[in-house]
């Protein structure tokens, strides 16, 4: 059959009929907007459209219309719809949909923010836009400002900022390709695939399709092409499907290749910026490792109080000191430090190596500041503290004033050294002003929280009118003065010795014995040969009374062997005449009955004193314990008066053939006075004279002084003693209500700023809590110490339930009992500022003393924090990552 070819007119006629049929079909099909009535609202200019010159448009503002529902979809209400530019795609920014009645089978609205699909599921790409309202509604609210450059539709992208470029480099093009979306007609899927010269196919990952504009864009050129490059593949998008050769030409263009290379370089992290960052990071790590080793050496030397510098500041020298010497030692086993020293060691001034004495001194000061700050923070967090101050001259003839604080940390009393102050004057007022100025200005410690002060019994410290303690009381009346219990114990023994000449002569002989043997190496060798491995002779001390106990114990233990050594020296012809004579005199003195009696008596008394003194020197000792120890010593001395025969028997065992020495002075004839009576004159024999005039005198003096000085601690301790008086049962508790009220009121009167009127009832409740706590267990206790009760408060975390009781215990444990911590700081002072380091400056002395005395706090300081602070000061010299 012959084919009939239509003419051009016929073709145009058929085409016109098809178009009319399509239009008629579309007119009969309902649209989504046909079910709503548009109500005009205020006009907001649309970005990108022509605007009147008088109107200023916010580019982030969207044209908004309100559409209300009608017809059968009354349960669907779209409250706000915006139209982006001239595009026909709706961007729903505020949507309220009753989920239970929504029929979206006819609604399929896509946007860059969320999509409504068939069914009742609403998907939002920006989760921050989703909010669930009441009544089963889902409310989506758009923000005022929207960044279109992070949308997944490339057709909405504007000019990219640096943050936008970084965002898409991290995300990549896969999220915005839309290769699986069915494109408009004439855009073939073949456009998304390229062909190599050998015929192989590859996917064009850089080519993006925009569902809103129906165009394709170049991903890498969008990111990195120059702004003056106006290729339509980058700006407007490409949609000329008949000229797809343009895509191939763009792929081969120089701009595309450069953009692709830039993208790949940034994606792989091999860009110039990354290389610079890597180089900077490597340098930061390098200097951090150097400082870690330097700080470790400084900490090791400082906590041991060792010297840092030598006579030379040069690596390789034998006189370069401990600091450089330790660095050289570590470098032998550490290749990193060895390489650093070989490169920067002995580099000279102006070349940063962080191995010089300047860096060492800066780090010492920085570490000391860190330790200071940590201690001050602990003091402030504890709330209350006590103060102890003592002074001593150093080897540079400078009087150093040691400042020590006592406070609570984790429920335990702790004493911390703060600093050495160079004394300007020895008067109590000047010293008090100097300490107060340091606490206020240098450390910012509130002195009004001080509740106690403790010093030795020197007049300028403990003076009642012009002493330091009185000046502090004028500043803070709650800082009660507690004399150092250890010093008071020494003064008790000193007063007992000074009251009797025979006691003075006894201790003079003890010191003479040590001096005689220690003055000559040959005599000391003879003594060592006689006593063997037993304790050698000890010297007395004016400040450490325990030295008396050690000296008498050493003589008593090796008494006969010491006599043997003296007799050997006295009879040996190789010894000098003066030495033989002195040895003979000392031996005769030691073999007197009175000397041996005093040796036995004082050894027992001093050993008791020594044990009590050791307990008082502990940091955790409290006033109650101190008062009880003083009472126990006074009771023991009282019983010693009746033990003369026991001491005498012990003496007779050592010298059985020796008797009391008769009086060598002429007997005094007492002049009789009229009405004096006819009682005959009584003459005492040698034994009774020694017992009455010497033994009883010493014991009475010891007992009297012990009671007098112990009353001070007893009086202060009794203010807080009722805190630990837990009654056994409820009945006994009710009988003590009146006593509780009186004791609590006395403490409130003493510290009105720390307690309130509810103290008594609160204390009774706390005692009831403790009683029931232990009655429920098998370990029923009848007596509690202050430490045990406060431990219950801390461990059970009930401070908020009993605030007044907690404050009472905190003040009690904060009170300073001794100033032994200040005394111990003097020992470290003499070790640091030794004879070959007398030119040390005051600031360096303070720093090194703090690091040595508070070594446990030093170990809590982290390297990272130190390096960070050091980097802030030195960031202009070298790079640190903590800048």
PyMOL commands that set and color helices and strands:
alter all, ss='L'
color gray80, all
select helices_A, chain A and resi 8-28+32-35+99-101+127-129+148-150+154-156+162-171+173-176+189-192+219-224+241-243+245-252+254-267+272-303+321-331+335-344+357-382+428-442+447-449+459-462+468-475+485-498+501-518+521-531+546-557+559-571+577-590+593-616+623-640+644-654+686-724+730-735+737-750+759-775+786-796+803-814+820-832+842-853+855-858+863-874
alter helices_A, ss='H'
color red, helices_A
select strands_A, chain A and resi 36-39+64-69+76-83+90-98+114-116+122-124+130-132+137-141+193-195+201-203+207-209+216-218+385-393+399-409+412-422+450-454+480-481
alter strands_A, ss='S'
color yellow, strands_A
deselect
rebuild
show_as cartoon
